[in-house]
Structure formats: C-alpha cells, structure tokens
Amino acid sequence: MRWASRFGPKISISSTLSRAGGSEMPAIPTPTKRKAAQEASSPRRPALEQTGGDGGQPLHSQIREAIRSQVREGKLVDAEGRLMTEAELVKHFGVSRITIRNAIRPLVEEGMFARERGRGTFLQSNKPENWVGRLMGFSETIRDAGFEPGARILHMGMTKTHDAGVRDALRERAVWELKRVRLADQTPIAIEHAFYPPDIGLELENRDLVSIVMYRVFEQELGLEIKEASQSISATLANETNAALLGVEPGSPLLAMERLTTGLEGRPLELLRSVYLPEYFRFSINLTRRP
C-alpha cells in the first residue's frame, strides 16, 4: 500500500499471515536496566519456587519465564544490561548448565537478548519480533512475551457510520464495532478499532471484552475457522484523542496497522485498525532475493 500526505511519500509494509508457525505481532520492549547492586541484594531461591512449581511445564521453560520475569524487575542484569554468566545462573536457579542454555536460547532468538562474543549476553533495549507469518491476536502475543494483557473499552455496538473501506472489506452495510485501549502490565501501548459482521459482533457482545482472547473465541466457541489475514503497516501521527489515550503529545509518531482476517471460502471475519507507540514495537522481517 502506498500513500502520501503533506509530509511527502511514505512507505508501508504489507504481509499475509496464517494461523500456523512463528510469531505475528510486534513485541513490547524489555525493561529499563537497573543497577547490579539490586540483583546482588535479592534472595536466591530454587527455580521451581520462583516459577510456581508448575510440574507440567518443562524445567527449561520455567527457567526461561523466570528469567524473563526477573529481568523485567531489573534483576539478573548489571548496569550495562549484561546478563549473569551461565555459571552464575546455574547457581542462582539451582539447575544444570544445559537447562540454563535451553532457557536462554529462545530469549536470544526472539531478540530479548543478544550475544556478543567475548563480552557476554546483553539485554536489548527493544525486543523485536521474528515475523514469519503466524497470526496471533494482541492478548496471545503479549502473554506469550511474558506480560499481562489488558484492555479498556472505549466503545462497542452496531453502527452504519463506518467508512467505505470498512464496508467494502466486510461486505456489510451495518457492522458491529469495538474500540479499546490495549494494555501490557496496565501500561497503554496501543489502540485497537475492530469491525465485525453483525452475527459475529452480537456473539462477542455477550463476552468479557476486557480479557477476551479473540481468535481463540472465534475457533473454540463460535466455530469459525480462520484461514489467513492480510496486514499493512505504515506510519502516522497521533491526533489529540489518540495522544491523550496513549499519554503522548499530539503529532507524535505512531505505527499504524490494518488487518483483514478471513475464514474459509474467504469470508471476512474481522477488520482491525490499530495504532501503536513506536518505541514499544519493532518488526523484523526475513527477505529473500528472487533467483
């Protein structure tokens, strides 16, 4: 998609997503680095105690989530963002070196940490997504990143005042809309404005729209099989309303996303328009050169 404004030409990224493989949404950043002294003063506890003793989850997965959680609290890293060594983490969690390696590897692969030869493993200031095409909703993505998703509902209900783009995408004269501020650990990081065919919207109206995992409800409760989604990402500026909701100045840069999710036989299920604080999101996309 190409578009222009008084600021001149702009470029956006378009993609097609499916409901299998990889991770779809941008992830939120790792926390501000804190002094190593804070970590030094924190008590050392066994790994299972720190992760709640979930015997049904592999130990390395428990340790991975414990590392993610403790780093968010400013622990395990020094003032430069350097993660404890493997030996230190083995002692800290009371597990084997191979368990620590298996716990850290996915965190490096997803971009939370970067390894620097001869220096160690460092916390990244931003945690990018390896975008390889899996379709996930906000709640799924944020929870997968180790944060608690949330929402504040701004508006919902039937409407006929939507623009031509919504009407053409959903093939409906009247649609059901849902507008929410999206939260990660109670911090507003995005605004979502979603439109649905009336039959789907009226089903959603009876559910908890603050904690709902939308695509899971589609598939498991409404019997809607999601096939794919087409998504475009571009840049925009915050208007006064969005600026107030996200806690930024009017005119601040935002990332804008529009996604049309379809089911079998191409039926439109959802048109989602969102804006995100750019400092909280980064996309990493693998590209190949045609032979």
Secondary structure, 3 states (H helix, E strand, C coil): CEEEECCEEEECEEEEEECCCCECCCCCCCCCCCCHHHHHCCCCCCHHHHCCCCCCCCHHHHHHHHHHHHHHCCCCECCCCEECCHHHHHHHHCCCHHHHHHHHHHHHHCCCEEEECCCEEEECCCCCEEECCECCCHHHHHHHCCCCEEEEEEEEEEECCCCHHHHHHHCCCCEEEEEEEEEECCEEEEEEEEEECHHHHHHHCCCCCCCCCHHHHHHHCCCCCEEEEEEEEEEEECCHHHHHHHCCCCCCEEEEEEEEEEEHHHCEEEEEEEEECHHHCCEEECCCCCC
